[in-house]
Amino acid sequence: MFKVSPRPERLSIEQIHGLADSLRSESAHDGRTAAAVADALESVARERACRAARLQRQLGLRNSASVRRVAEWAVTNF
């Protein structure tokens, strides 16, 4: 039988930005590919941040740190 691995945790918005920065700074072999991947990662991070902000606006609780954390968690996990 096959062993089913637990679902890996998704990267946070900050981790995605960091990964994109790292790819851009260490693109020794193929700069175009690294730049394209970094751009795609930045796009994912922006979309997640927008989804988190939209969720906060819908809840009407923009300034609450705990709501920001919950919104980021929800965007990361769903």
Secondary structure per residue as TSV (DSSP state, phi and psi in degrees):
chain	resnum	aa	ss	phi	psi
A	1	M	-	360.0	153.7
A	2	F	-	-84.5	141.1
A	3	K	-	-87.1	131.4
A	4	V	-	-93.8	120.8
A	5	S	-	-77.1	147.5
A	6	P	-	-65.8	151.3
A	7	R	-	-63.1	126.9
A	8	P	-	-68.5	152.1
A	9	E	-	-72.2	142.6
A	10	R	-	-78.0	151.4
A	11	L	-	-71.4	146.1
A	12	S	-	-77.5	170.0
A	13	I	H	-59.6	-43.0
A	14	E	H	-64.1	-40.1
A	15	Q	H	-65.6	-37.8
A	16	I	H	-65.6	-44.5
A	17	H	H	-59.4	-43.0
A	18	G	H	-62.8	-41.1
A	19	L	H	-64.3	-42.5
A	20	A	H	-62.7	-44.5
A	21	D	H	-60.2	-42.4
A	22	S	H	-63.2	-43.2
A	23	L	H	-61.7	-41.8
A	24	R	H	-65.7	-38.0
A	25	S	H	-80.6	-20.6
A	26	E	T	-118.1	38.5
A	27	S	-	-93.8	64.0
A	28	A	-	-73.5	-40.9
A	29	H	S	-80.3	-55.7
A	30	D	-	-137.1	91.5
A	31	G	H	-61.8	-36.0
A	32	R	H	-66.4	-43.4
A	33	T	H	-65.7	-44.5
A	34	A	H	-61.5	-41.0
A	35	A	H	-65.4	-39.4
A	36	A	H	-65.1	-42.8
A	37	V	H	-66.0	-42.7
A	38	A	H	-61.8	-41.9
A	39	D	H	-61.5	-41.8
A	40	A	H	-63.7	-41.7
A	41	L	H	-63.9	-41.9
A	42	E	H	-62.0	-37.8
A	43	S	H	-63.2	-42.8
A	44	V	H	-62.8	-43.8
A	45	A	H	-62.6	-42.8
A	46	R	H	-63.3	-43.0
A	47	E	H	-63.2	-42.6
A	48	R	H	-64.4	-41.1
A	49	A	H	-63.7	-40.3
A	50	C	H	-64.6	-41.8
A	51	R	H	-63.1	-40.7
A	52	A	H	-64.5	-44.0
A	53	A	H	-64.3	-40.2
A	54	R	H	-62.9	-42.3
A	55	L	H	-62.9	-41.6
A	56	Q	H	-62.6	-43.4
A	57	R	H	-63.2	-41.4
A	58	Q	H	-62.7	-34.6
A	59	L	H	-81.4	-14.9
A	60	G	T	72.4	23.1
A	61	L	-	-125.8	54.6
A	62	R	T	-61.2	-33.6
A	63	N	T	-95.6	3.4
A	64	S	-	-86.7	122.3
A	65	A	H	-62.2	-38.8
A	66	S	H	-67.0	-36.3
A	67	V	H	-68.3	-37.9
A	68	R	H	-60.2	-43.5
A	69	R	H	-65.3	-42.2
A	70	V	H	-64.6	-42.4
A	71	A	H	-63.7	-43.2
A	72	E	H	-64.3	-40.8
A	73	W	H	-61.0	-44.9
A	74	A	H	-63.2	-42.8
A	75	V	H	-65.1	-37.8
A	76	T	H	-72.1	-32.9
A	77	N	H	-99.8	-10.9
A	78	F	-	-123.8	360.0
